[in-house]
Amino acid sequence: MKRPNLVYVFPDQLRQQSLGFMHADPVITPNLDGFSQESLVLDNALSNFPICSPYRGMLFTGKYPYSTGVIANCNSNRNVYGVYLKKSERCISDVLSEQGFETGYIGKWHLDPVEPSQASLTEGFREDGVLWDSYTLPERRHNFHFWHAYGASDNHLDPHYWENEDAIEDRRKPGEWSVKHETDVAVQYIRNADGKYRDNDKSFALFVAYNPPHPPFDQVPDNYVAMYEGKSAEDLLVRPNVTDQTPEALSRIGSRPHDGLKYGKEHVKNYFAAITGVDDQFRRILEAIEQKGIKDDTIVVFTSDHGDMMGSHNLAGKPHWYAECFKVPFLIRYPGKIKPSRADFIFNVPDIMPTLLGMMGLADHIPDDCEGDNKMGYFYGVEHGETIGLFINPFTNMRGLKTRQYTFLVSKNYAEQESYLLYDDLSDEYQLNNIANEQENIHVVQALRDQLDVALAATRDIWND
């Protein structure tokens, strides 16, 4: 029996709250709103280490960052520390290829060692003297048969790519918004006219990694910005936790000043406009699947690698523990198999690989060193037990856990003295009140601290050493 196809779409820095059907941010996303009615929507999909490369490392390997070495974003300063995806890792694409799937990757990769000698042929060094972009050698592509990608370049309106056997000197510059171009390629791959891209008789898995709505926020087509004409920052930044005050908890962790409100006011319109553009282009992928006649045979996932604070708690960007950064959208459609609904179980990034392999009939081929859990039963509605999520941020020396009810964080100072944060996410949706020091919550803090030790040991995290 032919196994299901997979189309996995994940833009960069799109937070869970910024989809219209979530009824949180006033973002225009009619296509994702419609897709949500056909999908299982997860309320607690997490980005365990909410920055780009660690997410990708977890996604493809099913392992946490300290097991892969991808403990920060890949760039030329971090090669010496081995911060990149190793050739020896067995990724989801390797398993799928071994089992006869056609595999394709389009867009931002950001998992390679970054070679300074490539600078003149890639994006080049940025103002900080660091090189982020890279050419991925064929032997580093983990059995993605079709390749139309780049390393990490933020030229959204003038992107570049290398396809299949292109040499580094042969980079392609389509001269249009990256999301539009990558969708063009994805649609061609799905339609597969004349068998140009893959064998039509085989199941396929296609990953599409848009960079927007990642900064720079001003690089978005005017027609999407025009859809927010007349809207002020105050009209768009409607979350009650958007503030010009730095949270007490953050002040204790680091003394540097924060001005996330200014960031949010400056960028929110273009951030939302880019999300609307992603929504518009995602529609074309859904249409191509429908027109190809493979809707019932294709698992479609829409998610992202992490969110953006956009002024909440006076913070900007990533990689913070608050829900605006830590939670990501996760919508999955598998007609006849997954019932359209909402679910609140915790879903970690390393769970994605084994869960998808399970759904694709390959549970017996999940790598033995995979640290995530196959949660297929939760998606099919036959498992309902409690699950927990892990939060990692080496930059602020923090670790934490997420349960259905709580977000719990532990931070250490230079003397390894610990302080705690605890938010009741059911009664305090916007995480305004740290209740860790309240007498009635001492037992909750201790229980979660003990659970954290177990989780860290299971993921080879060195934080407790």
C-alpha positions as CSV (number, residue, x, y, z in Angstrom):
1,M,0.0,0.0,0.0
2,K,1.3,3.4,-0.9
3,R,2.2,5.5,2.1
4,P,0.9,9.1,2.7
5,N,2.7,12.1,1.3
6,L,3.9,14.9,3.6
7,V,4.0,18.6,3.0
8,Y,5.5,20.5,5.9
9,V,5.5,24.3,5.8
10,F,7.3,26.3,8.4
11,P,7.9,30.0,8.2
12,D,10.4,31.6,10.5
13,Q,9.4,33.7,13.6
14,L,5.6,33.3,13.3
15,R,4.0,33.2,16.7
16,Q,1.0,31.2,17.6
17,Q,-1.1,34.2,18.5
18,S,-0.7,35.8,15.1
19,L,-3.3,33.8,13.1
20,G,-6.8,35.1,12.7
21,F,-8.7,32.1,13.9
22,M,-6.8,32.2,17.3
23,H,-8.8,35.4,18.0
24,A,-5.7,37.0,19.6
25,D,-3.8,39.3,17.2
26,P,-5.9,41.1,14.5
27,V,-4.0,39.4,11.6
28,I,-5.6,38.8,8.2
29,T,-5.2,35.0,7.5
30,P,-8.3,33.8,5.7
31,N,-6.6,30.7,4.2
32,L,-5.1,29.5,7.4
33,D,-8.5,30.2,9.1
34,G,-10.1,27.9,6.6
35,F,-7.4,25.3,6.9
36,S,-7.8,25.2,10.6
37,Q,-11.4,24.0,10.1
38,E,-10.0,20.9,8.3
39,S,-7.1,20.4,10.8
40,L,-6.2,19.4,14.3
41,V,-5.0,22.6,15.9
42,L,-2.6,22.3,18.8
43,D,-2.8,24.9,21.6
44,N,0.5,23.7,23.2
45,A,3.0,23.2,20.4
46,L,6.3,24.4,21.8
47,S,9.6,25.7,20.4
48,N,11.8,24.2,23.1
49,F,14.8,26.4,22.3
50,P,13.1,29.3,20.4
51,I,15.7,30.2,17.8
52,C,16.3,29.1,14.3
53,S,19.1,26.5,14.0
54,P,18.3,24.6,17.3
55,Y,14.7,24.2,16.1
56,R,15.8,22.8,12.8
57,G,18.2,20.5,14.5
58,M,15.5,19.1,16.7
59,L,13.0,18.9,13.9
60,F,15.1,16.7,11.6
61,T,16.8,14.5,14.2
62,G,14.2,14.1,16.9
63,K,16.9,15.0,19.5
64,Y,17.4,17.9,21.8
65,P,20.2,20.5,21.2
66,Y,22.8,19.1,23.6
67,S,22.6,15.7,21.8
68,T,23.1,17.2,18.3
69,G,25.5,20.1,19.2
70,V,23.2,22.6,17.6
71,I,23.0,24.7,20.7
72,A,22.9,28.1,19.0
73,N,22.4,29.6,15.5
74,C,24.9,28.4,13.0
75,N,27.4,31.1,11.9
76,S,31.1,31.5,11.1
77,N,32.0,32.3,14.8
78,R,30.6,29.0,16.0
79,N,32.2,26.5,13.6
80,V,34.9,25.8,16.1
81,Y,32.4,24.7,18.7
82,G,30.7,22.3,16.3
83,V,27.4,24.2,16.2
84,Y,26.0,22.6,13.0
85,L,24.2,19.5,12.0
86,K,26.6,16.6,11.7
87,K,26.7,14.4,8.6
88,S,26.5,11.4,10.9
89,E,23.0,12.3,12.2
90,R,20.1,10.2,10.9
91,C,17.4,12.7,10.0
92,I,13.8,12.2,9.1
93,S,14.8,12.7,5.4
94,D,17.3,9.9,5.7
95,V,14.7,7.5,7.0
96,L,12.2,8.5,4.4
97,S,14.7,8.1,1.6
98,E,15.7,4.7,2.8
99,Q,12.1,3.7,2.8
100,G,11.5,4.7,-0.8
101,F,10.1,8.2,-0.4
102,E,10.9,11.1,-2.7
103,T,12.2,14.0,-0.6
104,G,12.4,17.7,-1.2
105,Y,13.6,20.8,0.6
106,I,12.8,24.4,-0.3
107,G,14.0,27.6,1.4
108,K,16.0,28.4,4.5
109,W,18.3,25.6,5.8
110,H,20.5,27.3,8.4
111,L,22.1,24.1,9.7
112,D,25.6,24.0,8.1
113,P,29.1,25.0,9.2
114,V,29.6,28.4,7.7
115,E,32.8,28.7,5.7
116,P,34.4,32.2,5.6
117,S,36.0,31.4,2.2
118,Q,32.4,31.3,0.7
119,A,31.7,34.9,1.6
120,S,32.0,36.4,-1.9
121,L,29.6,33.7,-3.3
122,T,26.9,33.8,-0.6
123,E,25.3,36.6,1.3
124,G,28.6,37.9,2.5
125,F,29.7,39.1,5.9
126,R,27.2,41.2,7.8
127,E,28.0,44.5,9.6
128,D,29.0,42.6,12.7
129,G,31.7,40.8,10.8
130,V,29.9,37.4,11.0
131,L,29.0,35.2,8.0
132,W,25.6,33.5,8.3
133,D,24.9,32.2,4.8
134,S,26.3,29.0,3.4
135,Y,26.3,26.7,0.5
136,T,25.2,23.2,1.5
137,L,27.4,20.5,-0.1
138,P,25.3,17.6,-1.6
139,E,26.8,15.2,1.0
140,R,25.4,17.4,3.8
141,R,21.8,17.4,2.6
142,H,20.7,14.3,4.4
143,N,19.1,12.6,1.4
144,F,16.9,15.4,0.3
145,H,16.7,14.4,-3.4
146,F,15.3,17.8,-4.6
147,W,17.1,20.8,-3.2
148,H,16.2,24.5,-3.8
149,A,17.6,26.2,-0.8
150,Y,20.2,28.6,0.9
151,G,21.8,28.8,4.3
152,A,20.7,31.9,6.1
153,S,20.2,35.1,4.1
154,D,17.8,37.8,5.1
155,N,17.4,39.4,1.6
156,H,13.6,38.7,1.4
157,L,13.0,40.8,-1.7
158,D,16.2,39.7,-3.5
159,P,16.8,36.1,-2.4
160,H,19.2,33.5,-3.8
161,Y,19.2,29.7,-4.0
162,W,21.2,26.7,-5.1
163,E,19.3,23.9,-6.8
164,N,20.3,20.3,-6.9
165,E,23.7,20.0,-8.5
166,D,24.3,23.8,-8.8
167,A,27.9,24.7,-7.9
168,I,28.4,27.5,-5.4
169,E,29.2,29.9,-8.3
170,D,25.8,29.1,-9.9
171,R,23.5,30.6,-7.3
172,R,20.1,31.6,-8.7
173,K,18.5,35.0,-8.0
174,P,14.8,35.1,-9.0
175,G,14.3,38.8,-8.1
176,E,11.0,38.4,-6.2
177,W,9.8,38.0,-2.7
178,S,11.2,34.8,-1.3
179,V,7.8,33.5,-0.1
180,K,6.3,33.9,-3.6
181,H,9.3,32.3,-5.3
182,E,9.5,29.3,-2.9
183,T,5.8,28.7,-3.3
184,D,6.2,28.7,-7.1
185,V,8.8,26.0,-6.7
186,A,6.7,24.0,-4.2
187,V,3.7,24.1,-6.5
188,Q,5.8,22.9,-9.4
189,Y,7.2,20.1,-7.2
190,I,3.7,19.0,-6.1
191,R,2.2,19.2,-9.7
192,N,5.3,17.4,-11.0
193,A,4.4,17.9,-14.7
194,D,6.1,15.3,-16.9
195,G,7.7,13.7,-13.8
196,K,10.3,16.5,-13.8
197,Y,10.8,16.7,-10.0
198,R,10.1,13.2,-8.7
199,D,8.7,9.7,-9.5
200,N,4.9,10.1,-9.4
201,D,4.5,6.4,-8.4
202,K,6.3,7.1,-5.1
203,S,5.1,8.9,-2.0
204,F,6.9,12.2,-1.3
205,A,7.8,14.4,1.6
206,L,8.3,18.1,0.9
207,F,9.6,20.7,3.5
208,V,9.0,24.4,2.7
209,A,11.0,26.8,5.0
210,Y,9.9,30.4,4.4
211,N,12.1,33.0,6.1
212,P,9.4,35.8,6.5
213,P,8.0,37.0,8.8
214,H,11.6,37.0,10.2
215,P,13.3,40.4,10.1
216,P,14.0,42.6,8.3
217,F,10.3,43.5,8.6
218,D,10.3,46.2,5.9
219,Q,11.0,43.6,3.2
220,V,7.4,42.7,2.4
221,P,5.4,43.4,-0.7
222,D,3.3,46.6,-0.6
223,N,0.1,44.9,-1.5
224,Y,0.1,43.0,1.8
225,V,1.1,46.1,3.8
226,A,-1.8,47.9,2.1
227,M,-4.3,45.5,3.7
228,Y,-3.5,47.1,7.1
229,E,-3.9,50.7,5.8
230,G,-5.3,53.0,8.4
231,K,-4.3,50.7,11.3
232,S,-2.2,52.2,14.0
233,A,0.3,50.3,16.2
234,E,-2.3,50.6,19.0
235,D,-4.9,49.0,16.8
236,L,-2.6,46.0,16.2
237,L,-0.8,45.6,19.5
238,V,-3.9,44.5,21.4
239,R,-2.4,42.0,23.9
240,P,-2.8,43.3,27.5
241,N,0.8,42.4,28.3
242,V,2.2,44.8,25.7
243,T,4.0,47.4,27.9
244,D,6.9,49.8,28.3
245,Q,7.8,48.3,31.7
246,T,10.5,45.6,32.0
247,P,9.2,42.7,34.0
248,E,10.7,42.3,37.5
249,A,11.7,38.7,36.6
250,L,13.7,39.8,33.6
251,S,15.4,42.6,35.5
252,R,16.7,40.0,37.9
253,I,18.1,37.8,35.1
254,G,19.9,40.6,33.1
255,S,20.5,44.3,33.6
256,R,20.5,45.4,30.0
257,P,17.6,47.8,29.2
258,H,14.7,46.6,27.1
259,D,12.6,48.6,24.8
260,G,10.3,46.0,23.2
261,L,7.4,48.3,23.0
262,K,9.3,50.6,20.7
263,Y,10.2,47.6,18.6
264,G,6.6,46.4,18.5
265,K,5.2,49.8,17.5
266,E,7.8,50.1,14.7
267,H,7.4,46.7,13.2
268,V,4.0,45.2,14.0
269,K,2.3,46.4,10.8
270,N,4.9,44.9,8.5
271,Y,5.1,41.7,10.7
272,F,1.4,41.1,10.3
273,A,1.6,42.0,6.6
274,A,4.3,39.4,6.1
275,I,2.1,36.8,7.8
276,T,-0.8,37.7,5.6
277,G,1.5,37.2,2.6
278,V,2.6,33.8,3.9
279,D,-1.1,32.9,4.3
280,D,-1.8,34.0,0.7
281,Q,1.0,31.8,-0.6
282,F,0.1,28.8,1.6
283,R,-3.3,28.9,-0.2
284,R,-1.5,28.1,-3.5
285,I,0.2,25.0,-2.0
286,L,-3.2,23.8,-0.8
287,E,-4.7,24.4,-4.2
288,A,-1.9,22.5,-5.9
289,I,-2.5,19.5,-3.6
290,E,-6.2,19.6,-4.4
291,Q,-5.6,19.9,-8.2
292,K,-3.2,17.0,-8.1
293,G,-5.9,14.9,-6.6
294,I,-3.8,13.9,-3.6
295,K,-5.6,15.7,-0.7
296,D,-6.8,12.5,1.0
297,D,-3.3,11.0,0.7
298,T,-1.3,13.9,2.0
299,I,-0.5,15.0,5.5
300,V,-0.2,18.8,5.5
301,V,1.5,20.6,8.5
302,F,1.7,24.3,9.0
303,T,3.9,25.5,11.9
304,S,6.9,27.7,12.6
305,D,10.2,27.5,14.4
306,H,9.5,30.1,17.1
307,G,7.5,33.3,17.8
308,D,8.3,36.9,18.4
309,M,7.5,39.0,21.5
310,M,6.5,42.1,19.4
311,G,6.4,44.3,22.5
312,S,4.8,41.9,25.0
313,H,6.4,42.2,28.4
314,N,8.5,45.0,26.8
315,L,10.5,42.4,24.9
316,A,11.5,42.1,21.2
317,G,12.2,39.1,19.1
318,K,13.4,35.8,20.7
319,P,14.4,33.5,22.5
320,H,12.2,34.2,25.5
321,W,10.1,31.9,27.7
322,Y,6.8,33.8,27.3
323,A,4.1,32.3,25.2
324,E,4.5,34.8,22.4
325,C,7.9,33.2,21.7
326,F,7.7,29.7,23.2
327,K,4.4,28.7,21.6
328,V,4.1,28.1,17.9
329,P,1.2,27.3,15.6
330,F,0.8,23.7,14.7
331,L,-2.0,22.7,12.3
332,I,-2.1,19.3,10.8
333,R,-4.6,17.9,8.2
334,Y,-4.8,14.2,7.4
335,P,-8.3,13.5,5.9
336,G,-10.0,10.4,7.3
337,K,-7.2,9.9,9.9
338,I,-7.1,13.0,12.1
339,K,-10.3,14.6,13.2
340,P,-10.5,18.4,12.8
341,S,-10.6,19.8,16.4
342,R,-8.4,21.6,19.0
343,A,-6.1,19.8,21.4
344,D,-4.1,21.0,24.4
345,F,-1.5,18.2,24.9
346,I,2.1,19.3,25.0
347,F,4.0,18.7,21.7
348,N,7.7,19.3,21.7
349,V,9.9,19.8,18.6
350,P,11.7,16.5,19.0
351,D,8.3,14.7,19.0
352,I,7.6,15.8,15.4
353,M,10.0,13.4,13.7
354,P,8.8,10.2,15.4
355,T,5.2,11.2,15.3
356,L,5.3,11.9,11.6
357,L,7.2,8.7,10.9
358,G,4.5,6.9,12.9
359,M,1.7,8.4,10.8
360,M,3.5,7.5,7.6
361,G,3.6,3.9,8.6
362,L,7.3,3.9,9.6
363,A,7.1,3.6,13.4
364,D,9.5,0.6,13.2
365,H,12.1,2.9,11.6
366,I,12.3,5.6,14.2
367,P,16.0,5.9,15.0
368,D,17.0,4.3,18.3
369,D,18.7,7.5,19.6
370,C,15.6,9.6,19.0
371,E,14.7,11.6,22.2
372,G,11.2,12.7,21.2
373,D,8.1,10.7,21.6
374,N,5.8,9.2,19.0
375,K,2.6,11.0,19.9
376,M,0.6,9.7,17.0
377,G,-2.0,8.3,19.5
378,Y,-2.7,11.9,20.8
379,F,-3.3,13.1,17.3
380,Y,-5.7,10.2,16.6
381,G,-7.5,10.8,19.9
382,V,-6.7,7.4,21.5
383,E,-4.2,8.8,24.1
384,H,-5.0,11.5,26.6
385,G,-2.3,11.4,29.3
386,E,-0.4,14.3,30.8
387,T,2.6,15.5,28.7
388,I,5.4,18.0,29.5
389,G,7.5,20.3,27.5
390,L,11.1,21.4,28.0
391,F,12.4,25.0,27.7
392,I,16.1,25.7,27.0
393,N,17.9,29.0,26.9
394,P,21.7,28.8,27.5
395,F,22.0,32.6,26.8
396,T,20.2,33.5,30.0
397,N,21.2,30.2,31.8
398,M,17.6,29.1,32.1
399,R,15.8,25.8,31.8
400,G,12.1,25.2,32.4
401,L,9.0,23.0,31.9
402,K,5.6,23.5,30.4
403,T,2.5,21.6,31.5
404,R,-1.1,22.1,30.5
405,Q,-1.5,24.4,33.5
406,Y,1.9,25.9,34.2
407,T,5.0,27.5,32.7
408,F,7.9,26.9,35.1
409,L,11.4,28.4,34.8
410,V,14.6,28.1,36.7
411,S,17.4,30.6,36.3
412,K,20.9,30.5,37.8
413,N,23.3,33.3,38.6
414,Y,27.1,33.1,38.5
415,A,27.2,31.4,41.9
416,E,24.5,28.9,40.6
417,Q,21.9,30.2,43.0
418,E,18.5,29.4,41.6
419,S,15.4,31.6,41.3
420,Y,12.1,30.5,40.0
421,L,9.3,31.7,37.8
422,L,5.8,30.1,37.8
423,Y,2.8,31.1,35.7
424,D,-0.6,29.6,35.9
425,D,-1.4,29.6,32.1
426,L,-5.0,28.7,32.7
427,S,-5.9,31.6,35.0
428,D,-3.2,34.0,33.8
429,E,-3.2,33.8,30.0
430,Y,-0.9,36.7,29.5
431,Q,1.6,35.6,32.1
432,L,1.5,38.7,34.2
433,N,1.9,37.2,37.7
434,N,4.8,35.2,38.9
435,I,3.4,32.9,41.6
436,A,6.5,30.9,42.4
437,N,7.0,32.5,45.8
438,E,3.5,32.1,47.0
439,Q,3.2,29.7,50.0
440,E,0.5,27.6,48.4
441,N,2.7,26.9,45.3
442,I,5.8,25.6,47.1
443,H,4.8,22.0,46.4
444,V,4.2,22.8,42.7
445,V,7.6,24.4,42.3
446,Q,9.3,21.5,44.0
447,A,7.5,18.9,41.9
448,L,8.3,20.7,38.7
449,R,11.9,21.2,39.7
450,D,12.2,17.4,40.3
451,Q,10.6,16.7,36.9
452,L,13.0,19.1,35.3
453,D,16.0,17.2,36.5
454,V,14.6,14.0,35.0
455,A,14.0,15.8,31.6
456,L,17.5,17.3,31.5
457,A,19.1,13.9,32.2
458,A,17.2,12.3,29.4
459,T,18.3,14.9,26.9
460,R,22.0,15.0,27.8
461,D,21.8,18.6,29.0
462,I,24.9,19.7,30.9
463,W,23.0,22.4,32.9
464,N,23.1,20.5,36.1
465,D,26.7,19.5,35.9
